[in-house]
Amino acid sequence: MPDNLVDHQPNEERRVHQRVRVRWSLSLLKKQGQARVLTAVTENLSSQGFFCVVDERLAAGERVECILKFPLRLETNSPRSLRCEAEVVWVSMLDGGRFGIGCRIEDYTFVG
């Protein structure tokens, strides 16, 4: 297994906070190496983090900037996105050359 992958078994339950299955659009700014934006969709979300699938390998411990887009707006003046700083906590290699990543949200602000 490559050094920057953390072995994670999907059936292992290690969650501290309840997760909700939501599929919201997500943009991740990968800062290490050549900086670029990756697009993804969340698989689940908690008060502390999220899980998503990406096409490019990220390293456990890597910091990313994220824009999480809410699917609905309740009011005209309500925020439409959450901008956050997150840390990749674990990475799992998936079929088809894709990667599942679990990220911990470290800080966030609401944006329009």
C-alpha positions as CSV (number, residue, x, y, z in Angstrom):
1,M,0.0,0.0,0.0
2,P,1.4,3.5,-0.9
3,D,2.7,5.5,2.1
4,N,0.1,8.2,1.8
5,L,-2.9,5.8,2.0
6,V,-4.4,5.0,5.3
7,D,-6.0,1.5,5.4
8,H,-9.6,1.9,6.1
9,Q,-12.1,-0.9,6.1
10,P,-15.6,0.4,5.1
11,N,-17.3,-1.9,7.6
12,E,-15.2,-0.6,10.5
13,E,-17.4,1.8,12.6
14,R,-15.2,4.5,14.1
15,R,-17.6,7.4,14.0
16,V,-18.0,9.6,17.0
17,H,-20.6,12.0,15.4
18,Q,-23.8,10.9,13.6
19,R,-23.5,11.1,9.8
20,V,-26.3,12.0,7.4
21,R,-26.3,10.6,3.9
22,V,-26.4,13.7,1.6
23,R,-25.2,14.2,-1.9
24,W,-24.1,17.8,-2.1
25,S,-21.7,19.4,-4.7
26,L,-18.2,19.9,-3.3
27,S,-15.1,21.7,-4.7
28,L,-11.8,20.9,-3.1
29,L,-8.7,23.0,-3.6
30,K,-5.7,20.7,-3.5
31,K,-2.8,22.7,-2.3
32,Q,0.0,20.1,-2.2
33,G,2.0,19.5,-5.3
34,Q,0.4,21.2,-8.3
35,A,-2.5,23.2,-6.9
36,R,-5.8,22.5,-8.6
37,V,-9.5,22.2,-7.9
38,L,-11.2,18.8,-7.7
39,T,-14.9,18.4,-7.9
40,A,-16.8,15.8,-6.0
41,V,-20.2,15.0,-4.4
42,T,-20.5,14.2,-0.7
43,E,-21.6,10.7,0.3
44,N,-22.3,11.7,3.9
45,L,-21.8,14.6,6.3
46,S,-21.5,15.2,10.0
47,S,-21.0,18.2,12.3
48,Q,-17.3,17.4,12.1
49,G,-16.6,16.3,8.6
50,F,-17.6,14.6,5.3
51,F,-16.8,11.6,3.1
52,C,-16.5,11.9,-0.7
53,V,-15.0,10.2,-3.7
54,V,-12.4,11.9,-5.8
55,D,-10.5,11.0,-9.0
56,E,-7.1,12.0,-7.7
57,R,-5.1,10.7,-4.7
58,L,-4.8,12.9,-1.7
59,A,-2.6,12.2,1.3
60,A,-3.8,11.6,4.9
61,G,-2.9,14.8,6.7
62,E,-3.2,17.0,3.6
63,R,-5.1,20.2,4.1
64,V,-7.7,21.3,1.6
65,E,-9.9,24.3,1.1
66,C,-13.5,23.3,0.3
67,I,-16.7,24.9,-1.0
68,L,-19.8,22.8,0.0
69,K,-22.9,23.9,-2.0
70,F,-26.2,23.7,-0.3
71,P,-28.9,22.3,-2.7
72,L,-31.7,24.6,-1.5
73,R,-32.0,28.2,-0.3
74,L,-34.8,28.9,2.1
75,E,-34.6,32.7,1.9
76,T,-33.2,35.1,-0.7
77,N,-30.6,36.4,1.8
78,S,-29.6,33.0,3.2
79,P,-26.1,31.6,2.5
80,R,-25.8,29.2,-0.4
81,S,-22.4,27.6,0.4
82,L,-20.1,26.7,3.2
83,R,-16.4,27.5,2.7
84,C,-14.2,25.4,5.0
85,E,-10.7,24.4,5.7
86,A,-10.4,20.6,6.1
87,E,-7.9,17.9,6.8
88,V,-7.9,14.6,5.0
89,V,-8.0,12.1,7.8
90,W,-8.1,8.9,5.8
91,V,-7.9,7.7,2.2
92,S,-9.2,4.5,0.7
93,M,-8.4,3.2,-2.8
94,L,-11.6,2.3,-4.6
95,D,-12.3,0.4,-7.8
96,G,-11.7,2.2,-11.1
97,G,-8.8,4.2,-9.8
98,R,-10.9,6.5,-7.6
99,F,-10.3,7.4,-3.9
100,G,-12.6,7.7,-1.0
101,I,-11.6,10.4,1.5
102,G,-12.7,11.2,4.9
103,C,-12.2,14.9,5.9
104,R,-12.4,16.7,9.2
105,I,-13.7,20.2,9.0
106,E,-11.3,22.5,10.9
107,D,-12.9,25.9,10.3
108,Y,-15.8,27.3,8.2
109,T,-17.7,30.4,7.1
110,F,-21.0,30.7,5.3
111,V,-20.8,32.4,1.9
112,G,-23.5,33.7,-0.6
